[in-house]
């Protein structure tokens, strides 16, 4: 009995310390501790790391950060950039999970890192920790942007991609049932990119699978593929990734799909 009491005591101490640490993140975020030389980007990275270890225990902290962001948009933007402030405010209680294309939201400074849970080479395979962390935050909106890397990782097998995607969504919905899930279709690769990597020529089949999932769960779709077809000059030279000016166009469609601009 004594050992169980000790374990319970140590567990309480651990949770208490974790909450104190995460509250410190929020304090730094709103500049209440102005003497600390801590960049917000580091705070965001530490928060995501903490959520990966204990998503349920810190979801409330992520929601508090979202509230602060809505009330006082991040100072990482240029003064007077009202459009950027609008993006940050509209996306403050949202999370994006995806691949290197979605990582461009933070690389180019459109969104903060506590919103974008992306990784280079991101795929449905091996992304379970990102989904768990996102579910623990219980965001208002979850944007999912998978498929480009999955075409190769699933060796062009669209049925396996479909099943894996459904499984991830089912698990997430159990953990965060009130979250509005929005799916992004795969950015259409260029003909040159397909010639260099034939497996990504399956993008149309994979996009149809994404649309099929959206129909099954009654989810909104963001047609990233249509955007790049209408703006082919916004492809990077590799014909897969996109340039900075593509992201505002994509954000507008994402915000419209979520209804966050109402």
Secondary structure, 3 states (H helix, E strand, C coil): CHHHHHHHHHHHHHHHHHHHHHHHHHHHHCCCCCCCCCCHHHHHHHHHHHHHHCHHHHHHHHHHHHHHHHHCCCCCCCCCCHHHHHHHHHCCCEEEEECHHHHHHHHCCCCCCCCEEECCCCCCCCCHHHHHHHHHHCCCEEEEECCCCHHHHCCCCHHHHHHHHHHHHHHHHHHCCCCEEEEECCCCCCHHHHHHCHHHHHHHHHHHHHHHHHHHHCCEEECHHHHHHHCHHHECCCCCCECHHHHHHHHHHHHHHHCCCC
